[in-house]
């Protein structure tokens, strides 16, 4: 049964328990991939951010690990084995810029929000400001980003992240990874179609 208020089309967000969440999110991702890479020349780089040392902050690494399992060719910089976090963020960005010219970077991260927003996954154009919930001064990243509201913000944020339910974070990460996979496959097929047209 569809739960009222589980989707906000205008805000490009949807609750992870919505039965249409994967379809909705993958469509939003695919649309942004096309808009920001119209000539298909930019390599796609996925940058999940977070650490496995805090349950609430492992959304990114979980999604990155899951995406790598679904698509071995995906360029993923951030997973459980090698997370991208506050300490190494600048080094990872430099590595990406050195390896991939004019990359289209998709950032993925957890965030905190109002109680009514917990469980929502957002897909938005623009740069992600990682660490903002913990008042960390980190560089903005991404051409567009996917964020998941894992818990309530406003007070004792570090403790909140440490005490976030793993089930919620894991479920949201799985939805994000599967959505990214579907959008990536769809985009790759579009690139292949355009290449065939160009050859002919």
C-alpha positions as CSV (number, residue, x, y, z in Angstrom):
1,X,0.0,0.0,0.0
2,X,1.3,3.4,-0.9
3,X,1.8,5.6,2.2
4,X,0.8,9.2,1.6
5,X,3.7,11.6,1.6
6,X,6.3,9.0,0.7
7,X,7.2,10.8,-2.5
8,X,8.0,14.4,-3.3
9,X,8.4,14.8,-7.0
10,X,9.1,18.5,-6.8
11,X,11.9,17.9,-4.4
12,X,13.3,14.9,-6.2
13,X,13.0,12.7,-3.1
14,X,11.3,9.5,-2.1
15,X,11.2,7.2,0.9
16,X,13.2,4.0,0.7
17,X,10.1,2.0,1.6
18,X,8.1,3.3,-1.3
19,X,7.5,0.5,-3.7
20,X,8.5,2.7,-6.6
21,X,11.7,4.0,-5.0
22,X,14.1,2.3,-7.4
23,X,12.2,3.3,-10.5
24,X,11.9,6.9,-9.3
25,X,15.5,7.3,-8.2
26,X,17.0,5.6,-11.2
27,X,15.0,7.8,-13.5
28,X,16.2,11.0,-11.8
29,X,19.8,9.8,-12.0
30,X,19.5,8.9,-15.7
31,X,18.0,12.3,-16.5
32,X,20.8,14.1,-14.8
33,X,23.4,11.9,-16.5
34,X,22.0,12.9,-19.8
35,X,21.7,16.6,-19.0
36,X,25.2,16.8,-17.7
37,X,26.9,14.6,-20.3
38,X,25.1,15.4,-23.5
39,X,28.0,14.4,-25.8
40,X,28.9,11.3,-23.6
41,X,32.5,12.5,-23.4
42,X,32.8,12.7,-19.6
43,X,33.8,9.6,-17.6
44,X,31.3,8.7,-14.9
45,X,32.8,8.6,-11.4
46,X,30.8,7.6,-8.3
47,X,32.0,9.0,-5.0
48,X,30.3,7.5,-2.0
49,X,31.4,9.4,1.1
50,X,31.4,8.2,4.7
51,X,33.0,5.7,7.1
52,X,32.2,2.3,8.4
53,X,33.2,3.4,11.9
54,X,29.8,4.9,12.5
55,X,26.6,3.1,11.6
56,X,24.8,6.2,10.3
57,X,27.7,7.4,8.3
58,X,28.3,4.1,6.4
59,X,25.5,4.7,3.9
60,X,28.0,5.8,1.2
61,X,30.5,3.0,1.7
62,X,27.7,0.4,1.7
63,X,26.2,1.8,-1.5
64,X,29.7,1.9,-3.1
65,X,30.4,-1.7,-2.2
66,X,27.0,-2.8,-3.5
67,X,27.4,-0.9,-6.7
68,X,30.8,-2.5,-7.4
69,X,29.2,-5.9,-6.9
70,X,26.5,-5.1,-9.4
71,X,28.7,-3.4,-12.0
72,X,32.4,-4.4,-11.9
73,X,33.2,-1.7,-14.5
74,X,31.8,1.2,-12.5
75,X,34.4,3.8,-11.3
76,X,33.7,3.8,-7.6
77,X,35.8,5.8,-5.2
78,X,34.5,4.9,-1.8
79,X,33.5,1.5,-0.4
80,X,33.7,-0.5,2.8
81,X,37.2,-1.7,2.1
82,X,38.5,1.7,1.0
83,X,36.1,4.4,2.2
84,X,36.3,8.0,1.2
85,X,36.0,10.2,4.3
86,X,37.0,13.5,5.9
87,X,40.7,12.5,6.3
88,X,41.4,11.4,2.7
89,X,38.7,13.4,0.7
90,X,41.2,15.9,-0.8
91,X,43.6,13.1,-1.8
92,X,40.7,11.1,-3.5
93,X,39.6,14.2,-5.4
94,X,43.1,14.8,-6.6
95,X,43.4,11.2,-7.7
96,X,40.1,11.4,-9.6
97,X,41.1,14.6,-11.3
98,X,44.4,13.1,-12.3
99,X,43.0,9.9,-13.7
100,X,39.8,11.1,-15.3
101,X,39.7,14.3,-17.3
102,X,36.6,16.4,-16.7
103,X,34.8,13.5,-14.9
104,X,31.1,13.7,-14.1
105,X,31.1,13.0,-10.4
106,X,28.1,11.5,-8.6
107,X,28.5,12.0,-4.8
108,X,26.6,9.8,-2.3
109,X,26.4,10.6,1.4
110,X,24.3,10.2,4.5
111,X,22.7,13.2,6.1
112,X,20.6,14.1,9.1
113,X,17.2,15.9,9.0
114,X,13.8,16.4,10.5
115,X,12.1,13.4,12.0
116,X,9.5,13.4,9.2
117,X,12.3,13.1,6.6
118,X,14.1,10.1,8.0
119,X,14.3,7.4,5.4
120,X,14.1,9.8,2.4
121,X,16.5,9.6,-0.5
122,X,17.2,12.8,-2.4
123,X,18.6,13.2,-5.9
124,X,19.7,16.8,-6.6
125,X,21.9,18.7,-9.0
126,X,24.8,20.7,-7.6
127,X,27.6,20.0,-5.3
128,X,27.4,18.0,-2.0
129,X,28.8,19.6,1.2
130,X,30.0,16.6,3.1
131,X,30.4,16.8,6.9
132,X,28.0,19.7,7.2
133,X,26.0,17.9,9.9
134,X,29.2,17.7,12.0
135,X,30.3,21.2,11.2
136,X,33.3,19.9,9.2
137,X,35.0,22.3,6.7
138,X,35.4,20.0,3.7
139,X,35.4,20.8,0.0
140,X,32.1,20.5,-2.0
141,X,32.1,17.6,-4.4
142,X,30.0,16.2,-7.3
143,X,28.1,17.5,-10.3
144,X,25.0,16.0,-8.6
145,X,24.5,14.1,-5.5
146,X,22.4,11.5,-3.8
147,X,21.8,11.9,-0.1
148,X,19.9,9.7,2.4
149,X,18.4,11.0,5.6
150,X,19.5,8.3,8.1
151,X,18.4,9.9,11.3
152,X,17.3,13.1,13.1
153,X,19.7,16.1,13.2
154,X,19.9,19.1,15.4
155,X,21.7,17.8,18.5
156,X,24.5,15.4,19.5
157,X,25.0,14.6,15.8
158,X,28.0,12.3,16.3
159,X,26.2,10.2,18.9
160,X,23.1,10.1,16.6
161,X,25.2,8.7,13.8
162,X,26.8,6.2,16.1
163,X,23.3,5.0,17.2
164,X,21.5,4.8,13.9
165,X,19.8,1.5,13.0
166,X,21.9,-0.5,10.5
167,X,18.8,-2.0,8.9
168,X,17.7,1.5,7.8
169,X,21.1,2.5,6.5
170,X,21.7,-0.9,4.7
171,X,18.2,-0.8,3.1
172,X,18.7,2.8,1.8
173,X,22.2,1.9,0.5
174,X,20.8,-1.1,-1.3
175,X,18.1,1.1,-3.0
176,X,20.7,3.7,-4.0
177,X,23.1,1.1,-5.4
178,X,20.4,-0.7,-7.4
179,X,19.1,2.6,-8.7
180,X,22.6,3.7,-9.8
181,X,23.1,0.4,-11.5
182,X,19.9,0.6,-13.5
183,X,20.6,4.3,-14.5
184,X,24.2,3.4,-15.5
185,X,23.2,0.4,-17.6
186,X,20.5,2.6,-19.3
187,X,23.1,5.3,-19.9
188,X,25.6,2.9,-21.3
189,X,23.1,1.5,-23.7
190,X,22.3,5.1,-24.9
191,X,26.0,5.8,-25.4
192,X,26.2,2.5,-27.4
193,X,23.2,3.5,-29.5
194,X,24.6,6.9,-30.3
195,X,28.0,5.4,-31.2
196,X,26.4,3.0,-33.6
197,X,24.4,5.9,-35.3
198,X,27.7,7.8,-35.6
199,X,29.5,4.9,-37.2
200,X,26.7,4.4,-39.7
